[in-house]
Amino acid sequence: MLALLGKKLGQTRVYDKNGNAIPVTVVLAGPNRVVQVKTFETDGYNSVQLGFDDQKESRVTKGLMGHFKKGGAQPTKRLKEFRDFSKEVKAGDIVGPDIFTVGEFVDAIGMTKGRGFEGVVKRHGFRGGDMTHGAKGWHRRSGAIGQRLFPGTVMRGMKMPGHMGQVRRTTQNLEIIQVRPQDNLILIKGAIPGSKGDYVVIRESKKYPRGAVAARAAKAAAAAKK
């Protein structure tokens, strides 16, 4: 499975050959430095460790600096390991957005925006109480949350006010609209989790991998010829 570390830069729109506007998210997806390659023979499983966003050597611990030097890579702010990386690489290599192509589908993983402490109306979409007809002080509250005699406790999983956002989320099956290797940019259709400047993971879609996309394109081409 192919994957990259990246940074969400923002949103914009691009136009296809028919003049249709397509909303996209711009992701800086490179350069990714291969810091370590693990194999089944030496480590018990196959994986590739990628680093993203270069860091000064003075801001890296000695132990981590030794790890980077062993792999012959520049120190980076982010490190992440990806199992069963389908591209043949070695420590010290540079991986960029050109491992993906236009029309493929990817999954975007990131931390959602933090919303702070929110009530049930915004956090869970509750209706709230009536605004008129004598309703006082119950406009944005949840109502009863438990029972009386039995069991006399609040049930687990009850939707209540609390901290909203700042959780890891995955948005699946997003189409790649453009790939710009010279700028290390990927333009992905739709929205992905996180604020501008947040780190994200762009990986090959689990539900629509490369083989499925190619098969669907071949089927569409065959149907067009009939």
ZITAPE-V655250 format. One record per residue. N is the residue number from 1. PSI is psi in degrees with one decimal (NA if undefined). OMEGA is omega as a letter, one per 30 degrees, with the letter a starting at -180 (none if undefined). Layout:
N_PSI_OMEGA + N_PSI_OMEGA
This chain:
1_130.6_l + 2_145.3_l + 3_156.3_l + 4_150.9_l + 5_143.2_a + 6_-176.8_l + 7_130.3_l + 8_121.5_a + 9_-27.2_a + 10_-168.4_a + 11_151.1_l + 12_-165.9_l + 13_149.7_l + 14_166.5_a + 15_137.2_l + 16_-176.0_a + 17_-17.9_l + 18_1.4_l + 19_10.3_l + 20_133.7_l + 21_131.5_a + 22_118.8_l + 23_130.7_a + 24_157.3_l + 25_131.2_a + 26_124.9_a + 27_126.4_l + 28_106.7_a + 29_42.5_l + 30_170.6_f + 31_140.5_l + 32_125.9_a + 33_130.8_l + 34_111.2_a + 35_-36.9_a + 36_144.0_l + 37_120.2_l + 38_141.9_l + 39_163.2_a + 40_-32.7_a + 41_-37.0_a + 42_-30.4_a + 43_-7.2_l + 44_-5.2_l + 45_164.0_a + 46_130.4_l + 47_165.0_l + 48_130.7_l + 49_121.6_a + 50_146.1_l + 51_145.1_a + 52_146.4_l + 53_93.6_a + 54_144.5_a + 55_152.2_l + 56_145.0_l + 57_-31.5_a + 58_-15.5_a + 59_12.0_l + 60_138.3_l + 61_157.7_a + 62_-39.2_l + 63_-43.8_l + 64_-33.3_l + 65_-37.9_l + 66_-35.7_l + 67_-43.4_l + 68_-43.2_a + 69_-35.1_l + 70_-36.2_l + 71_-2.7_l + 72_34.4_a + 73_154.9_l + 74_140.4_l + 75_141.6_a + 76_162.0_a + 77_-28.5_a + 78_138.3_l + 79_137.1_l + 80_141.7_a + 81_134.9_l + 82_123.5_a + 83_151.3_l + 84_50.0_l + 85_122.9_a + 86_1.2_l + 87_134.9_l + 88_116.1_l + 89_168.0_l + 90_163.5_a + 91_134.0_a + 92_-13.0_l + 93_160.4_l + 94_129.5_l + 95_132.9_a + 96_-174.1_a + 97_-9.8_a + 98_-3.5_l + 99_-16.2_l + 100_157.4_l + 101_159.5_l + 102_136.3_l + 103_-15.7_l + 104_163.3_l + 105_141.8_a + 106_163.9_l + 107_135.3_l + 108_126.3_a + 109_129.2_l + 110_177.0_l + 111_128.7_a + 112_163.7_l + 113_138.8_l + 114_129.7_a + 115_-3.5_a + 116_-157.9_a + 117_121.9_a + 118_154.6_l + 119_179.7_a + 120_-26.1_a + 121_-47.2_l + 122_-37.7_a + 123_-39.2_a + 124_-1.8_l + 125_27.0_l + 126_154.0_l + 127_-36.3_a + 128_-179.3_a + 129_175.1_l + 130_146.4_l + 131_-17.8_a + 132_-161.8_l + 133_39.0_l + 134_2.2_l + 135_124.3_a + 136_125.9_l + 137_17.2_a + 138_35.6_a + 139_-38.7_a + 140_33.3_a + 141_167.5_a + 142_-19.7_a + 143_-158.5_a + 144_141.3_a + 145_-0.4_a + 146_-159.1_a + 147_-177.0_a + 148_-92.0_a + 149_-47.5_a + 150_133.9_f + 151_-3.7_l + 152_18.0_l + 153_165.7_l + 154_128.9_a + 155_145.7_l + 156_142.5_l + 157_6.2_l + 158_130.5_a + 159_119.6_a + 160_171.0_l + 161_155.7_l + 162_-169.8_a + 163_131.8_a + 164_135.1_l + 165_-169.3_a + 166_46.1_l + 167_155.0_a + 168_127.7_a + 169_151.2_l + 170_125.8_l + 171_121.3_a + 172_158.8_l + 173_52.7_l + 174_134.1_a + 175_138.7_l + 176_122.0_a + 177_-43.2_l + 178_149.0_l + 179_124.3_a + 180_85.6_a + 181_-33.2_a + 182_-26.2_l + 183_0.5_a + 184_40.0_a + 185_145.0_l + 186_130.6_l + 187_116.6_a + 188_132.4_a + 189_130.2_l + 190_-167.7_a + 191_150.8_l + 192_158.1_a + 193_149.0_l + 194_166.1_l + 195_172.7_l + 196_130.8_a + 197_-5.8_l + 198_150.2_l + 199_141.9_l + 200_163.2_l + 201_126.1_l + 202_115.3_a + 203_161.4_l + 204_136.2_a + 205_135.0_l + 206_-31.2_a + 207_-27.1_l + 208_71.6_l + 209_177.6_a + 210_-41.3_a + 211_-39.4_a + 212_-38.4_l + 213_-43.2_l + 214_-40.4_l + 215_-39.3_l + 216_-38.2_l + 217_-41.1_l + 218_-38.7_l + 219_-39.5_l + 220_-38.9_l + 221_-39.5_l + 222_-38.1_a + 223_-32.1_a + 224_-29.1_a + 225_-25.3_a + 226_NA_none
